[in-house]
Amino acid sequence: MARISGIDIPRNKRIEVSLTYIYGIGRQTAKEILTKANVDPDTRTRDLSEAEVTTLRQVI
């Protein structure tokens, strides 16, 4: 599992859905975060590179 903001997000879900497991992030906020981080919302969490995870951590 990727760990972002102290939360282990599910590996088998799309990253757009996985980000909603973090308190305060809904679907719309997740879309905005992914746009800023330049990450495809349809990517599965398990398929993210370390660079993409790092970028997501910085944006959040």
mmCIF file as Biopython writes it, N, C-alpha, C and O atoms, coordinates in Angstrom:
data_model
#
loop_
_atom_site.group_PDB
_atom_site.id
_atom_site.type_symbol
_atom_site.label_atom_id
_atom_site.label_alt_id
_atom_site.label_comp_id
_atom_site.label_asym_id
_atom_site.label_entity_id
_atom_site.label_seq_id
_atom_site.pdbx_PDB_ins_code
_atom_site.Cartn_x
_atom_site.Cartn_y
_atom_site.Cartn_z
_atom_site.occupancy
_atom_site.B_iso_or_equiv
_atom_site.auth_seq_id
_atom_site.auth_asym_id
_atom_site.pdbx_PDB_model_num
ATOM 1   N N  . MET A ? 1  ? 0.835   -1.190 0.000   1.0 0.0 1  A 1 
ATOM 2   C CA . MET A ? 1  ? 0.000   0.000  0.000   1.0 0.0 1  A 1 
ATOM 3   C C  . MET A ? 1  ? 0.871   1.242  0.000   1.0 0.0 1  A 1 
ATOM 4   O O  . MET A ? 1  ? 1.935   1.281  0.619   1.0 0.0 1  A 1 
ATOM 5   N N  . ALA A ? 2  ? 0.406   2.233  -0.693  1.0 0.0 2  A 1 
ATOM 6   C CA . ALA A ? 2  ? 1.074   3.525  -0.642  1.0 0.0 2  A 1 
ATOM 7   C C  . ALA A ? 2  ? 0.586   4.240  0.619   1.0 0.0 2  A 1 
ATOM 8   O O  . ALA A ? 2  ? -0.588  4.152  0.980   1.0 0.0 2  A 1 
ATOM 9   N N  . ARG A ? 3  ? 1.473   4.924  1.262   1.0 0.0 3  A 1 
ATOM 10  C CA . ARG A ? 3  ? 1.105   5.650  2.483   1.0 0.0 3  A 1 
ATOM 11  C C  . ARG A ? 3  ? 1.199   7.142  2.186   1.0 0.0 3  A 1 
ATOM 12  O O  . ARG A ? 3  ? 2.273   7.668  1.896   1.0 0.0 3  A 1 
ATOM 13  N N  . ILE A ? 4  ? 0.060   7.806  2.265   1.0 0.0 4  A 1 
ATOM 14  C CA . ILE A ? 4  ? -0.005  9.241  1.996   1.0 0.0 4  A 1 
ATOM 15  C C  . ILE A ? 4  ? -0.757  9.896  3.148   1.0 0.0 4  A 1 
ATOM 16  O O  . ILE A ? 4  ? -1.837  9.440  3.522   1.0 0.0 4  A 1 
ATOM 17  N N  . SER A ? 5  ? -0.204  10.941 3.701   1.0 0.0 5  A 1 
ATOM 18  C CA . SER A ? 5  ? -0.807  11.672 4.823   1.0 0.0 5  A 1 
ATOM 19  C C  . SER A ? 5  ? -1.156  10.762 5.997   1.0 0.0 5  A 1 
ATOM 20  O O  . SER A ? 5  ? -2.170  10.957 6.667   1.0 0.0 5  A 1 
ATOM 21  N N  . GLY A ? 6  ? -0.306  9.769  6.239   1.0 0.0 6  A 1 
ATOM 22  C CA . GLY A ? 6  ? -0.515  8.885  7.371   1.0 0.0 6  A 1 
ATOM 23  C C  . GLY A ? 6  ? -1.579  7.821  7.172   1.0 0.0 6  A 1 
ATOM 24  O O  . GLY A ? 6  ? -1.942  7.117  8.115   1.0 0.0 6  A 1 
ATOM 25  N N  . ILE A ? 7  ? -2.083  7.699  5.940   1.0 0.0 7  A 1 
ATOM 26  C CA . ILE A ? 7  ? -3.131  6.719  5.635   1.0 0.0 7  A 1 
ATOM 27  C C  . ILE A ? 7  ? -2.604  5.728  4.605   1.0 0.0 7  A 1 
ATOM 28  O O  . ILE A ? 7  ? -2.022  6.123  3.594   1.0 0.0 7  A 1 
ATOM 29  N N  . ASP A ? 8  ? -2.809  4.443  4.865   1.0 0.0 8  A 1 
ATOM 30  C CA . ASP A ? 8  ? -2.494  3.422  3.864   1.0 0.0 8  A 1 
ATOM 31  C C  . ASP A ? 8  ? -3.660  3.367  2.887   1.0 0.0 8  A 1 
ATOM 32  O O  . ASP A ? 8  ? -4.762  2.954  3.248   1.0 0.0 8  A 1 
ATOM 33  N N  . ILE A ? 9  ? -3.414  3.780  1.656   1.0 0.0 9  A 1 
ATOM 34  C CA . ILE A ? 9  ? -4.500  3.770  0.684   1.0 0.0 9  A 1 
ATOM 35  C C  . ILE A ? 9  ? -4.503  2.446  -0.075  1.0 0.0 9  A 1 
ATOM 36  O O  . ILE A ? 9  ? -3.442  1.866  -0.304  1.0 0.0 9  A 1 
ATOM 37  N N  . PRO A ? 10 ? -5.686  1.960  -0.469  1.0 0.0 10 A 1 
ATOM 38  C CA . PRO A ? 10 ? -5.805  0.641  -1.105  1.0 0.0 10 A 1 
ATOM 39  C C  . PRO A ? 10 ? -5.025  0.550  -2.415  1.0 0.0 10 A 1 
ATOM 40  O O  . PRO A ? 10 ? -5.027  1.486  -3.214  1.0 0.0 10 A 1 
ATOM 41  N N  . ARG A ? 11 ? -4.361  -0.583 -2.628  1.0 0.0 11 A 1 
ATOM 42  C CA . ARG A ? 11 ? -3.533  -0.784 -3.819  1.0 0.0 11 A 1 
ATOM 43  C C  . ARG A ? 11 ? -4.356  -1.127 -5.067  1.0 0.0 11 A 1 
ATOM 44  O O  . ARG A ? 11 ? -3.950  -0.789 -6.179  1.0 0.0 11 A 1 
ATOM 45  N N  . ASN A ? 12 ? -5.483  -1.779 -4.903  1.0 0.0 12 A 1 
ATOM 46  C CA . ASN A ? 12 ? -6.203  -2.296 -6.057  1.0 0.0 12 A 1 
ATOM 47  C C  . ASN A ? 12 ? -7.276  -1.373 -6.604  1.0 0.0 12 A 1 
ATOM 48  O O  . ASN A ? 12 ? -7.969  -1.731 -7.556  1.0 0.0 12 A 1 
ATOM 49  N N  . LYS A ? 13 ? -7.423  -0.222 -6.034  1.0 0.0 13 A 1 
ATOM 50  C CA . LYS A ? 13 ? -8.423  0.733  -6.517  1.0 0.0 13 A 1 
ATOM 51  C C  . LYS A ? 13 ? -7.749  1.805  -7.379  1.0 0.0 13 A 1 
ATOM 52  O O  . LYS A ? 13 ? -6.536  2.004  -7.325  1.0 0.0 13 A 1 
ATOM 53  N N  . ARG A ? 14 ? -8.578  2.486  -8.172  1.0 0.0 14 A 1 
ATOM 54  C CA . ARG A ? 14 ? -8.053  3.605  -8.947  1.0 0.0 14 A 1 
ATOM 55  C C  . ARG A ? 14 ? -7.599  4.683  -7.966  1.0 0.0 14 A 1 
ATOM 56  O O  . ARG A ? 14 ? -8.192  4.855  -6.901  1.0 0.0 14 A 1 
ATOM 57  N N  . ILE A ? 15 ? -6.557  5.396  -8.329  1.0 0.0 15 A 1 
ATOM 58  C CA . ILE A ? 15 ? -5.989  6.398  -7.418  1.0 0.0 15 A 1 
ATOM 59  C C  . ILE A ? 15 ? -7.015  7.480  -7.074  1.0 0.0 15 A 1 
ATOM 60  O O  . ILE A ? 15 ? -6.996  8.027  -5.971  1.0 0.0 15 A 1 
ATOM 61  N N  . GLU A ? 16 ? -7.904  7.787  -8.013  1.0 0.0 16 A 1 
ATOM 62  C CA . GLU A ? 16 ? -8.938  8.790  -7.751  1.0 0.0 16 A 1 
ATOM 63  C C  . GLU A ? 16 ? -9.824  8.356  -6.573  1.0 0.0 16 A 1 
ATOM 64  O O  . GLU A ? 16 ? -10.193 9.186  -5.742  1.0 0.0 16 A 1 
ATOM 65  N N  . VAL A ? 17 ? -10.164 7.081  -6.498  1.0 0.0 17 A 1 
ATOM 66  C CA . VAL A ? 17 ? -10.981 6.550  -5.406  1.0 0.0 17 A 1 
ATOM 67  C C  . VAL A ? 17 ? -10.127 6.372  -4.149  1.0 0.0 17 A 1 
ATOM 68  O O  . VAL A ? 17 ? -10.582 6.655  -3.041  1.0 0.0 17 A 1 
ATOM 69  N N  . SER A ? 18 ? -8.904  5.909  -4.320  1.0 0.0 18 A 1 
ATOM 70  C CA . SER A ? 18 ? -8.022  5.663  -3.174  1.0 0.0 18 A 1 
ATOM 71  C C  . SER A ? 18 ? -7.772  6.930  -2.359  1.0 0.0 18 A 1 
ATOM 72  O O  . SER A ? 18 ? -7.699  6.877  -1.131  1.0 0.0 18 A 1 
ATOM 73  N N  . LEU A ? 19 ? -7.644  8.052  -3.032  1.0 0.0 19 A 1 
ATOM 74  C CA . LEU A ? 19 ? -7.377  9.300  -2.311  1.0 0.0 19 A 1 
ATOM 75  C C  . LEU A ? 19 ? -8.531  9.693  -1.402  1.0 0.0 19 A 1 
ATOM 76  O O  . LEU A ? 19 ? -8.326  10.415 -0.427  1.0 0.0 19 A 1 
ATOM 77  N N  . THR A ? 20 ? -9.737  9.233  -1.702  1.0 0.0 20 A 1 
ATOM 78  C CA . THR A ? 20 ? -10.891 9.585  -0.867  1.0 0.0 20 A 1 
ATOM 79  C C  . THR A ? 20 ? -10.849 8.893  0.494   1.0 0.0 20 A 1 
ATOM 80  O O  . THR A ? 20 ? -11.639 9.235  1.374   1.0 0.0 20 A 1 
ATOM 81  N N  . TYR A ? 21 ? -9.947  7.929  0.687   1.0 0.0 21 A 1 
ATOM 82  C CA . TYR A ? 21 ? -9.766  7.292  1.992   1.0 0.0 21 A 1 
ATOM 83  C C  . TYR A ? 21 ? -9.081  8.244  2.974   1.0 0.0 21 A 1 
ATOM 84  O O  . TYR A ? 21 ? -9.080  7.992  4.178   1.0 0.0 21 A 1 
ATOM 85  N N  . ILE A ? 22 ? -8.506  9.320  2.477   1.0 0.0 22 A 1 
ATOM 86  C CA . ILE A ? 22 ? -7.870  10.320 3.326   1.0 0.0 22 A 1 
ATOM 87  C C  . ILE A ? 22 ? -8.939  11.302 3.789   1.0 0.0 22 A 1 
ATOM 88  O O  . ILE A ? 22 ? -9.673  11.858 2.972   1.0 0.0 22 A 1 
ATOM 89  N N  . TYR A ? 23 ? -9.024  11.511 5.090   1.0 0.0 23 A 1 
ATOM 90  C CA . TYR A ? 23 ? -10.040 12.398 5.659   1.0 0.0 23 A 1 
ATOM 91  C C  . TYR A ? 23 ? -9.962  13.792 5.016   1.0 0.0 23 A 1 
ATOM 92  O O  . TYR A ? 23 ? -8.894  14.400 4.946   1.0 0.0 23 A 1 
ATOM 93  N N  . GLY A ? 24 ? -11.112 14.276 4.554   1.0 0.0 24 A 1 
ATOM 94  C CA . GLY A ? 24 ? -11.188 15.615 3.988   1.0 0.0 24 A 1 
ATOM 95  C C  . GLY A ? 24 ? -11.036 15.656 2.477   1.0 0.0 24 A 1 
ATOM 96  O O  . GLY A ? 24 ? -11.176 16.718 1.871   1.0 0.0 24 A 1 
ATOM 97  N N  . ILE A ? 25 ? -10.749 14.509 1.859   1.0 0.0 25 A 1 
ATOM 98  C CA . ILE A ? 25 ? -10.614 14.470 0.403   1.0 0.0 25 A 1 
ATOM 99  C C  . ILE A ? 25 ? -11.779 13.684 -0.181  1.0 0.0 25 A 1 
ATOM 100 O O  . ILE A ? 25 ? -11.932 12.490 0.074   1.0 0.0 25 A 1 
ATOM 101 N N  . GLY A ? 26 ? -12.599 14.378 -0.970  1.0 0.0 26 A 1 
ATOM 102 C CA . GLY A ? 26 ? -13.702 13.745 -1.678  1.0 0.0 26 A 1 
ATOM 103 C C  . GLY A ? 26 ? -13.328 13.541 -3.139  1.0 0.0 26 A 1 
ATOM 104 O O  . GLY A ? 26 ? -12.177 13.745 -3.525  1.0 0.0 26 A 1 
ATOM 105 N N  . ARG A ? 27 ? -14.290 13.142 -3.941  1.0 0.0 27 A 1 
ATOM 106 C CA . ARG A ? 27 ? -14.010 12.855 -5.353  1.0 0.0 27 A 1 
ATOM 107 C C  . ARG A ? 27 ? -13.528 14.101 -6.093  1.0 0.0 27 A 1 
ATOM 108 O O  . ARG A ? 27 ? -12.577 14.030 -6.871  1.0 0.0 27 A 1 
ATOM 109 N N  . GLN A ? 28 ? -14.173 15.235 -5.855  1.0 0.0 28 A 1 
ATOM 110 C CA . GLN A ? 28 ? -13.794 16.459 -6.561  1.0 0.0 28 A 1 
ATOM 111 C C  . GLN A ? 28 ? -12.394 16.914 -6.165  1.0 0.0 28 A 1 
ATOM 112 O O  . GLN A ? 28 ? -11.596 17.285 -7.026  1.0 0.0 28 A 1 
ATOM 113 N N  . THR A ? 29 ? -12.095 16.890 -4.890  1.0 0.0 29 A 1 
ATOM 114 C CA . THR A ? 29 ? -10.766 17.279 -4.422  1.0 0.0 29 A 1 
ATOM 115 C C  . THR A ? 29 ? -9.712  16.325 -4.965  1.0 0.0 29 A 1 
ATOM 116 O O  . THR A ? 29 ? -8.622  16.753 -5.343  1.0 0.0 29 A 1 
ATOM 117 N N  . ALA A ? 30 ? -10.032 15.035 -5.007  1.0 0.0 30 A 1 
ATOM 118 C CA . ALA A ? 30 ? -9.102  14.046 -5.557  1.0 0.0 30 A 1 
ATOM 119 C C  . ALA A ? 30 ? -8.790  14.354 -7.014  1.0 0.0 30 A 1 
ATOM 120 O O  . ALA A ? 30 ? -7.637  14.256 -7.434  1.0 0.0 30 A 1 
ATOM 121 N N  . LYS A ? 31 ? -9.805  14.726 -7.787  1.0 0.0 31 A 1 
ATOM 122 C CA . LYS A ? 31 ? -9.598  15.077 -9.200  1.0 0.0 31 A 1 
ATOM 123 C C  . LYS A ? 31 ? -8.677  16.290 -9.324  1.0 0.0 31 A 1 
ATOM 124 O O  . LYS A ? 31 ? -7.791  16.319 -10.178 1.0 0.0 31 A 1 
ATOM 125 N N  . GLU A ? 32 ? -8.893  17.291 -8.465  1.0 0.0 32 A 1 
ATOM 126 C CA . GLU A ? 32 ? -8.060  18.498 -8.498  1.0 0.0 32 A 1 
ATOM 127 C C  . GLU A ? 32 ? -6.609  18.170 -8.137  1.0 0.0 32 A 1 
ATOM 128 O O  . GLU A ? 32 ? -5.680  18.674 -8.768  1.0 0.0 32 A 1 
ATOM 129 N N  . ILE A ? 33 ? -6.421  17.336 -7.136  1.0 0.0 33 A 1 
ATOM 130 C CA . ILE A ? 33 ? -5.071  16.931 -6.722  1.0 0.0 33 A 1 
ATOM 131 C C  . ILE A ? 33 ? -4.367  16.203 -7.854  1.0 0.0 33 A 1 
ATOM 132 O O  . ILE A ? 33 ? -3.200  16.474 -8.137  1.0 0.0 33 A 1 
ATOM 133 N N  . LEU A ? 34 ? -5.074  15.273 -8.511  1.0 0.0 34 A 1 
ATOM 134 C CA . LEU A ? 34 ? -4.475  14.496 -9.599  1.0 0.0 34 A 1 
ATOM 135 C C  . LEU A ? 34 ? -4.137  15.378 -10.796 1.0 0.0 34 A 1 
ATOM 136 O O  . LEU A ? 34 ? -3.138  15.149 -11.478 1.0 0.0 34 A 1 
ATOM 137 N N  . THR A ? 35 ? -4.964  16.380 -11.049 1.0 0.0 35 A 1 
ATOM 138 C CA . THR A ? 35 ? -4.674  17.316 -12.138 1.0 0.0 35 A 1 
ATOM 139 C C  . THR A ? 35 ? -3.405  18.109 -11.834 1.0 0.0 35 A 1 
ATOM 140 O O  . THR A ? 35 ? -2.542  18.263 -12.698 1.0 0.0 35 A 1 
ATOM 141 N N  . LYS A ? 36 ? -3.293  18.611 -10.607 1.0 0.0 36 A 1 
ATOM 142 C CA . LYS A ? 36 ? -2.103  19.369 -10.213 1.0 0.0 36 A 1 
ATOM 143 C C  . LYS A ? 36 ? -0.845  18.503 -10.240 1.0 0.0 36 A 1 
ATOM 144 O O  . LYS A ? 36 ? 0.238   18.974 -10.586 1.0 0.0 36 A 1 
ATOM 145 N N  . ALA A ? 37 ? -1.004  17.232 -9.870  1.0 0.0 37 A 1 
ATOM 146 C CA . ALA A ? 37 ? 0.149   16.319 -9.821  1.0 0.0 37 A 1 
ATOM 147 C C  . ALA A ? 37 ? 0.437   15.684 -11.176 1.0 0.0 37 A 1 
ATOM 148 O O  . ALA A ? 37 ? 1.434   14.981 -11.340 1.0 0.0 37 A 1 
ATOM 149 N N  . ASN A ? 38 ? -0.437  15.933 -12.141 1.0 0.0 38 A 1 
ATOM 150 C CA . ASN A ? 38 ? -0.279  15.379 -13.490 1.0 0.0 38 A 1 
ATOM 151 C C  . ASN A ? 38 ? -0.255  13.843 -13.462 1.0 0.0 38 A 1 
ATOM 152 O O  . ASN A ? 38 ? 0.606   13.210 -14.074 1.0 0.0 38 A 1 
ATOM 153 N N  . VAL A ? 39 ? -1.226  13.259 -12.733 1.0 0.0 39 A 1 
ATOM 154 C CA . VAL A ? 39 ? -1.361  11.804 -12.624 1.0 0.0 39 A 1 
ATOM 155 C C  . VAL A ? 39 ? -2.717  11.415 -13.204 1.0 0.0 39 A 1 
ATOM 156 O O  . VAL A ? 39 ? -3.727  12.056 -12.914 1.0 0.0 39 A 1 
ATOM 157 N N  . ASP A ? 40 ? -2.739  10.369 -14.018 1.0 0.0 40 A 1 
ATOM 158 C CA . ASP A ? 40 ? -3.973  9.876  -14.625 1.0 0.0 40 A 1 
ATOM 159 C C  . ASP A ? 40 ? -4.888  9.308  -13.541 1.0 0.0 40 A 1 
ATOM 160 O O  . ASP A ? 40 ? -4.462  8.438  -12.781 1.0 0.0 40 A 1 
ATOM 161 N N  . PRO A ? 41 ? -6.146  9.781  -13.449 1.0 0.0 41 A 1 
ATOM 162 C CA . PRO A ? 41 ? -7.056  9.303  -12.404 1.0 0.0 41 A 1 
ATOM 163 C C  . PRO A ? 41 ? -7.418  7.824  -12.530 1.0 0.0 41 A 1 
ATOM 164 O O  . PRO A ? 41 ? -7.850  7.217  -11.550 1.0 0.0 41 A 1 
ATOM 165 N N  . ASP A ? 42 ? -7.254  7.239  -13.698 1.0 0.0 42 A 1 
ATOM 166 C CA . ASP A ? 42 ? -7.605  5.834  -13.900 1.0 0.0 42 A 1 
ATOM 167 C C  . ASP A ? 42 ? -6.479  4.871  -13.529 1.0 0.0 42 A 1 
ATOM 168 O O  . ASP A ? 42 ? -6.658  3.655  -13.597 1.0 0.0 42 A 1 
ATOM 169 N N  . THR A ? 43 ? -5.331  5.400  -13.140 1.0 0.0 43 A 1 
ATOM 170 C CA . THR A ? 43 ? -4.192  4.565  -12.749 1.0 0.0 43 A 1 
ATOM 171 C C  . THR A ? 43 ? -4.501  3.867  -11.427 1.0 0.0 43 A 1 
ATOM 172 O O  . THR A ? 43 ? -5.024  4.486  -10.500 1.0 0.0 43 A 1 
ATOM 173 N N  . ARG A ? 44 ? -4.177  2.587  -11.346 1.0 0.0 44 A 1 
ATOM 174 C CA . ARG A ? 44 ? -4.332  1.852  -10.088 1.0 0.0 44 A 1 
ATOM 175 C C  . ARG A ? 44 ? -3.207  2.276  -9.150  1.0 0.0 44 A 1 
ATOM 176 O O  . ARG A ? 44 ? -2.096  2.569  -9.592  1.0 0.0 44 A 1 
ATOM 177 N N  . THR A ? 45 ? -3.497  2.304  -7.878  1.0 0.0 45 A 1 
ATOM 178 C CA . THR A ? 45 ? -2.510  2.727  -6.883  1.0 0.0 45 A 1 
ATOM 179 C C  . THR A ? 45 ? -1.237  1.896  -6.987  1.0 0.0 45 A 1 
ATOM 180 O O  . THR A ? 45 ? -0.132  2.426  -6.872  1.0 0.0 45 A 1 
ATOM 181 N N  . ARG A ? 46 ? -1.394  0.601  -7.204  1.0 0.0 46 A 1 
ATOM 182 C CA . ARG A ? 46 ? -0.224  -0.297 -7.278  1.0 0.0 46 A 1 
ATOM 183 C C  . ARG A ? 46 ? 0.675   0.012  -8.463  1.0 0.0 46 A 1 
ATOM 184 O O  . ARG A ? 46 ? 1.845   -0.373 -8.465  1.0 0.0 46 A 1 
ATOM 185 N N  . ASP A ? 47 ? 0.144   0.709  -9.485  1.0 0.0 47 A 1 
ATOM 186 C CA . ASP A ? 47 ? 0.913   1.016  -10.687 1.0 0.0 47 A 1 
ATOM 187 C C  . ASP A ? 47 ? 1.616   2.368  -10.636 1.0 0.0 47 A 1 
ATOM 188 O O  . ASP A ? 47 ? 2.307   2.737  -11.585 1.0 0.0 47 A 1 
ATOM 189 N N  . LEU A ? 48 ? 1.452   3.105  -9.550  1.0 0.0 48 A 1 
ATOM 190 C CA . LEU A ? 48 ? 2.106   4.409  -9.430  1.0 0.0 48 A 1 
ATOM 191 C C  . LEU A ? 48 ? 3.599   4.240  -9.214  1.0 0.0 48 A 1 
ATOM 192 O O  . LEU A ? 48 ? 4.036   3.332  -8.506  1.0 0.0 48 A 1 
ATOM 193 N N  . SER A ? 49 ? 4.372   5.115  -9.824  1.0 0.0 49 A 1 
ATOM 194 C CA . SER A ? 49 ? 5.815   5.104  -9.579  1.0 0.0 49 A 1 
ATOM 195 C C  . SER A ? 49 ? 6.092   5.854  -8.271  1.0 0.0 49 A 1 
ATOM 196 O O  . SER A ? 49 ? 5.234   6.577  -7.766  1.0 0.0 49 A 1 
ATOM 197 N N  . GLU A ? 50 ? 7.277   5.675  -7.740  1.0 0.0 50 A 1 
ATOM 198 C CA . GLU A ? 50 ? 7.659   6.389  -6.513  1.0 0.0 50 A 1 
ATOM 199 C C  . GLU A ? 50 ? 7.629   7.900  -6.729  1.0 0.0 50 A 1 
ATOM 200 O O  . GLU A ? 50 ? 7.264   8.655  -5.828  1.0 0.0 50 A 1 
ATOM 201 N N  . ALA A ? 51 ? 8.013   8.332  -7.922  1.0 0.0 51 A 1 
ATOM 202 C CA . ALA A ? 51 ? 8.005   9.765  -8.239  1.0 0.0 51 A 1 
ATOM 203 C C  . ALA A ? 51 ? 6.579   10.314 -8.200  1.0 0.0 51 A 1 
ATOM 204 O O  . ALA A ? 51 ? 6.356   11.418 -7.705  1.0 0.0 51 A 1 
ATOM 205 N N  . GLU A ? 52 ? 5.615   9.552  -8.716  1.0 0.0 52 A 1 
ATOM 206 C CA . GLU A ? 52 ? 4.219   10.001 -8.700  1.0 0.0 52 A 1 
ATOM 207 C C  . GLU A ? 52 ? 3.677   10.051 -7.269  1.0 0.0 52 A 1 
ATOM 208 O O  . GLU A ? 52 ? 2.954   10.980 -6.910  1.0 0.0 52 A 1 
ATOM 209 N N  . VAL A ? 53 ? 4.023   9.066  -6.463  1.0 0.0 53 A 1 
ATOM 210 C CA . VAL A ? 53 ? 3.584   9.058  -5.064  1.0 0.0 53 A 1 
ATOM 211 C C  . VAL A ? 53 ? 4.174   10.255 -4.324  1.0 0.0 53 A 1 
ATOM 212 O O  . VAL A ? 53 ? 3.482   10.905 -3.541  1.0 0.0 53 A 1 
ATOM 213 N N  . THR A ? 54 ? 5.427   10.542 -4.566  1.0 0.0 54 A 1 
ATOM 214 C CA . THR A ? 54 ? 6.076   11.690 -3.941  1.0 0.0 54 A 1 
ATOM 215 C C  . THR A ? 54 ? 5.402   12.994 -4.355  1.0 0.0 54 A 1 
ATOM 216 O O  . THR A ? 54 ? 5.175   13.874 -3.525  1.0 0.0 54 A 1 
ATOM 217 N N  . THR A ? 55 ? 5.086   13.112 -5.629  1.0 0.0 55 A 1 
ATOM 218 C CA . THR A ? 55 ? 4.406   14.307 -6.128  1.0 0.0 55 A 1 
ATOM 219 C C  . THR A ? 55 ? 3.041   14.456 -5.475  1.0 0.0 55 A 1 
ATOM 220 O O  . THR A ? 55 ? 2.656   15.560 -5.090  1.0 0.0 55 A 1 
ATOM 221 N N  . LEU A ? 56 ? 2.305   13.358 -5.344  1.0 0.0 56 A 1 
ATOM 222 C CA . LEU A ? 56 ? 0.992   13.409 -4.687  1.0 0.0 56 A 1 
ATOM 223 C C  . LEU A ? 56 ? 1.129   13.847 -3.243  1.0 0.0 56 A 1 
ATOM 224 O O  . LEU A ? 56 ? 0.324   14.645 -2.762  1.0 0.0 56 A 1 
ATOM 225 N N  . ARG A ? 57 ? 2.132   13.342 -2.543  1.0 0.0 57 A 1 
ATOM 226 C CA . ARG A ? 57 ? 2.349   13.746 -1.144  1.0 0.0 57 A 1 
ATOM 227 C C  . ARG A ? 57 ? 2.595   15.249 -1.048  1.0 0.0 57 A 1 
ATOM 228 O O  . ARG A ? 57 ? 2.086   15.911 -0.144  1.0 0.0 57 A 1 
ATOM 229 N N  . GLN A ? 58 ? 3.371   15.781 -1.976  1.0 0.0 58 A 1 
ATOM 230 C CA . GLN A ? 58 ? 3.687   17.206 -1.949  1.0 0.0 58 A 1 
ATOM 231 C C  . GLN A ? 58 ? 2.453   18.054 -2.251  1.0 0.0 58 A 1 
ATOM 232 O O  . GLN A ? 58 ? 2.252   19.095 -1.626  1.0 0.0 58 A 1 
ATOM 233 N N  . VAL A ? 59 ? 1.633   17.624 -3.191  1.0 0.0 59 A 1 
ATOM 234 C CA . VAL A ? 59 ? 0.435   18.389 -3.550  1.0 0.0 59 A 1 
ATOM 235 C C  . VAL A ? 59 ? -0.571  18.375 -2.400  1.0 0.0 59 A 1 
ATOM 236 O O  . VAL A ? 59 ? -1.205  19.389 -2.108  1.0 0.0 59 A 1 
ATOM 237 N N  . ILE A ? 60 ? -0.710  17.221 -1.753  1.0 0.0 60 A 1 
ATOM 238 C CA . ILE A ? 60 ? -1.660  17.122 -0.627  1.0 0.0 60 A 1 
ATOM 239 C C  . ILE A ? 60 ? -1.125  17.913 0.554   1.0 0.0 60 A 1 
ATOM 240 O O  . ILE A ? 60 ? -1.766  17.965 1.604   1.0 0.0 60 A 1 
#
